[in-house]
Amino acid sequence: MNEPRPFAQLPSRLERLLTVQQLSDYLGVPVKTLYEWRTQKVGPRAVKVGRALRYPESHVIDWLEEQS
């Protein structure tokens, strides 16, 4: 049977998850804009972690590359 692995043994593919505020600061756009982009499906893809929105760095990078 699969037993839970200690955090130190999790796959190295885990990536940083940005909060809405962190992404807002990074992109220089208001938080409200990020929420509007999410409902219009035009911004970087977000994931839900519990009740919070998080933006995986890879989604942000992919989205930024698509914009150029």
N, C-alpha and C positions, 0 to 999 in steps of 0.2 A: 504494500500500500504506500502511496506517496505521503511522505511526512513533510511538513513545512520546512523550508530551508532558512537558515539564519540569514539576516540581511546581508552580511558580508559575502555570502555565496550567491546572491542574486545575479542574474546575467548582467554583463557589462553594458548591454544595450539600453539600460535605463538612461533617460535623458532629462535634462533640466526642464521643469515646467514653469513658465512665466505666469505671474498673476496678471489680471487685467490692468492693474496700476503700473506694474513693471513694463508691460508692453506699451501702454499709453506713454510712459516716460521715454521709452526707447524710440518709438516712432514719432513722438512729438505731436500726437493727436489726442483730443479729449477722450476720456473713458466712455462718454456717451456715444462718441463716434464708433468705438469698437463694438458696443452693444448694437448699434444700428447696422453696422456691417454684418454682424452675426445674423440678424434677422433677415437681412437682404442676401445673405450668402455670398458676399463679395470680398470679405477679408480673410485673414488666415483662419484655418480650422481650429476650433477650440474643442476641448474635451471637458466633460463634467467629472469632477472629483468630489463625490458627495454632493453638496449643494453649490460648490464653487466652480467657476470656470477657470480653466488653465490652458495655456497655449504651449504645446511642446515646441522646443526650439526648432526642430526639423520642419514643422509645419510653417513656422514663421519664415525660415530661410527659403523654403520652397515657394511660398507666396511672394516673397520679395523678389526672387529670381524671375518669377512669372511677370512681374510688373515692369521689368526693363525690356 
